[in-house]
Amino acid sequence: MTKTFDDYLGARPSLYGRNLLKRLGNQKYYVNEYDVIDFLGYEIKPLNPEEHKGILEYKGIGDIFDDLCAITFYRDNIMFISESMPPTRKRYTIFHEIGHEINEHHPKGLVSIGKNSDIDTTSYKLAERDAFLAGAEVMFPLKNFINDSTSLSLQFSSIESIAQRYCGSFEATAIRYTLTNQNIMAIVVVKENDLIDNIEKFTNNSSPNEYLLPLQIPFSQKPNLSPTPIAPLRVQYCIRSYLFPKFIKSGIEIGEDNLIYKSWKSNISLTGEIPASVFGSSAKFNYTAECRPINGRVFVLLSLPDNQLKLFNGVSLCG
């Protein structure tokens, strides 16, 4: 069956989410994930990795996903979703699987990553990102979501409020909040620096050409073998609004003399200023920052003043 020109949605994952909302006829801020599942013709069943160990190993993914939370059998129209997850994560996971389902560029079958993989890790990460973006478009309908975010001040308490309204996890809501935000802002997630373990693995490895780096560390980040002391923290990832001018790379090490480290060390939320140099920049300016420690990581909301907005505030145009 051939498609008409109007049926092609392109490569942007958000378009698939918006198209699904249009087909659903949704006008509300809250979308029930089970209504979407029914609309798409799927059935949800509880996933028990032990119970389904045989089929997972048969498909070649049993030894890869130790913490498997969801898997979709497209031919059977069944989504297996783990029952052990908190409700907000379960809701997000269902929308994530929906994101895979509605994206025509995603393979409709089980794939594996790792040794003898069907898909390389870069392509896998891109597919997972696209599934999140498409699923988030359905879980957080754009117009309603922006109305909610712009009606509140730029701070983590606003994200918490929105997360409760949409029954979403804090992290998933924070990502959607940032990507759709109209302020000059970004959220940086910082974690304890585990590169020390990788240096030990590197130096003790019999083959100096083999880097035993975990998957989540970008391959561009080689272990620091210099005598310089290792920083206690590093950037896990950064999400920024379209106006935020700087790209803060994953893997950048964060030292001790800054607000982020103080928040992590004390496990207390802190606000203040953070020099751009903390993230490896040579620029001489400070970010306004709010740091919030959550489960061993620190979420950092960075913002800069919008000088264009200041320029036009209070200015009347004369004819």
N, C-alpha and C positions, 0 to 999 in steps of 0.2 A: 504494500500500500504506500503510495507516494503522499507527501505532505504538500499542502499549499504554502505559499510564501508566508502567510499570516500565522501559520502554525509553528514556524521556527522561532525559538526564543533566544538562540545564541548561547554564549558560554557563561554569561553572568548568572551565578547561582540564585541571586535574589529574585530574578525574573521568574524562576520556576516556582518560588514560594508565593509571589504575588499572583501568578496565574492560578495556582491552586486556591487561594483565597477567593479569587474571582469566580471560579467554578463552584466553590462552596456557597457563594452568595453572602459571605461573611461581612457584617458591618459593625460587629462588636469588638471590644478591646480584648476580651478573653475568648480564646479558642480552645474547645475541649478536644484533647488529643484522641480520645476514643471515638468521637464523632468523625474525626478525620480518617482514622483507621477504618471505620465502617464505610465511609465514602469511597476509600481506595480499594475496598474489598478484601481487607486483611483481617486475620484473627490473631489476637495476642494470647500467647501461652507463657506460663512461668518457665524461666530458664534455670536449670540446676546443672552447673558444670560437671558434677560427679555423675548425675543421672544420664546426661547426654555426652559423656566422655567418649563413648564409642563412635558416635557420628562425627564428633569434632575431630578425633584422631583420623577417622576415615577421610575426612575432607582436608586433612593436612594442617589443621590450625590448633589442634589440642595442646601442642607444646609451645605455642606462641602466645596465646591469650590466657595467661594464668588468672587474670582478673576480668574475665569475659563478662560483660554486662548486657550485651544484646547481640542477636544474630538474626538475619532475615533469610528465610527460604522463599525466594520469589516465585518459583514454580508452584509451590504449595500454598502460596498466599498466607504464610504464617510468620509472625514475628515472635521470637523467643526473647523475653525481657526478664532480667534478673529481678527477683522479688526482694533481694536483700538490700537494695538501694534505698536511700531516703526518698520520700515522695517527690521532692523538687528535682532530684537528679533523675529519677525514673521518668518524670514528665519530659525533661530535656532530652533524655536518651531516646524516647519514642519519637520526638520531633526530629532528632538527628537521623534516625532510621528512615523517617519519612523524607528527609532531605536527600538521602541516597535514592529512594524509590522514585521521586519525581524528576530527578535530574537525568535526562536522556543520555548524557555523556558517561554516566557511571555504569560499569558492567553489572548486569543483573544475575549475579552468581557469587558463590563464595570465592574469595581470593585469600592468599596467604602472603606474608612478608617474612623475610629472613632467608635462611638457607633453602636453596631450591625453590625460591619464591616465584609467585605468578606476577608480582608487581614490585618495583623497586621502592625504597623507603621515601624518596622524594615524591614520586607519584602518589604513594599512599597518603602522605601528609597533605598533599593538595586535594585529594579526594575527600579526606576527612574535613578539611577546612571548608570545602564547597558544601558538604553535607550540613555543617554547622550553619553556614550562611543561609542556605535554602530553608533549613528547618527553623532558624530564628526568625525568618521573614514571616513564617506562619504562626509561630508561638508568640511573637511580639509584633503584631500588625503595625506597619510603619507609621501611619497617620496618627493612630491613637497613642503609640509609644512616644512619638516626638512631642505630642501635646502634653503628655505626662512629664517628660523629662524637662521640657522648657518651662513648665510651670513651677519647677522646684529649683533650688539653688544648686550650684556645682559643688557637690560634696558626697561623701560615701553614704551618709544617712539618706540622701535622696535615692541612691541606688538600692539601698535596703528597702525603702518604701515601695519602689517600683517592683522589686523582686517579689515582695509580698503580694502586691496587686495582681501580678501575672503568674504567681505560684512558680517562680523560677529560682534557680540557684543564684547565689550572689555572684559567682564568677561568670556564669553565662549571661546574666543581666548586665554585669559591668562591661562585658565585651560589646554587647549590643548597644549599650548606652554610649560607649566611646565612639564606635564606628558611625553612629548617627548623630553625634553631638555637633552643635554649631559653634561651640567655643574653641579656643586654642588650648587643647588639653590632650592628655594621654594618661594611660594607666600602665605602670611598670610593675611587674610581679618579680620580686626578689626572693631568692632562696639561699639556704646555706651552701657554701661553696664546696662541692664534692670533687673538685678537680685534684685535690690533694691525694685522694685515693687513686686517681688515674695516673698521677705522677709515680706513685709507688708501683703500680702495675707496669708502667712504662719502663722504669729503671730496673725492675726485677725480671722483666721479660727477656728470654734468651735471644729473641730476635728483635733488634732495635728498630726494624721497619714495621713492626706490628703495633698499632695503637689500639689498646683495649678501651675504646671510648663507648660509653652507653649511648643508646639511640637518641636520647633527648638533647645531647650536647652537639651543637653544630660542628660539622667536620672541619670547618675553617678554624675552629678554636683548638690549636695544638697545646699540649701540656706545657706549662711554663717551667722550663728546666733551669732557669737562672737562679742565682742565690737570693734574689729578692723575695722577701716573705710573702706567702700567699695570703690574699685578702680573705676575710671570713665569709663574705657574701658574693653572689653573682646574680646577674639579671637572667631570669628564666625566659621571659618574653615581654614584649612591649606592644600594646595596642594604642593607636593614636587616631585622633579625629583628622579629617581631611585638611584642616587649617594648621595642624601642629607641624612646625617646620623641621624638626630634628628626627632622625631615625636612630633609635637607641637599640643597639645590637644585642641579641642574646649572647650570654657568655661573658659580658663585660663585668669585671670584678669590682666590688664595692668595698672600700676600706672602712675604717672604724670612726674616723672623725667627721661624722655627718648624721643627719636626722634619721636616716633609714636604719643605720646600725643601732642607734640609741633606741629606736622603737622595737627593733628585733630583740635586742638584748634585754630590755625591760618588759617586753610583751605588753606595751602600753601604746595606745594611739597617740600620735603627736602631729602637730601642725607647725609650719614655719617656712623657712626658705632653704633651698638646696642649690648650691652652685652647679652650673652645667658641667664643670670639670669633674664632678663626682662620677659622671657617666662617660668620662674620657674625652669630653669636648674641650677644645682650646678657646672656645668663646667665653667672654667675660660677662656673664649675666647670671641671675638667679631665677629658679622656678619657685613659684608658690606651691607648696606641697602639703598633702595630707597623707600620713603614713598609718596604715592599719594592719597590725599583725593578725593573721588568721591561719591556724593550724600549722604553725612552723614557718610560714612564708609571710612576707610583708607586701601588701598591696599599696602602691604609691600613686596617688592622683596628682599629676603635675599640671599646672596651668600657667599661662602667660596672659598679660593684659592685651585686649584687642584695641590697638591704637587707632585703627580705622573707625571703630565704633566711637571711640572718644572724640575723634576728629569731627564727626558729624552730629554728635549729641548736642542739642541746643542750638544748632545752626538752622536758621530759616532761609529758604531759597527765595530770592526776589526776582520778579519777572522783569 
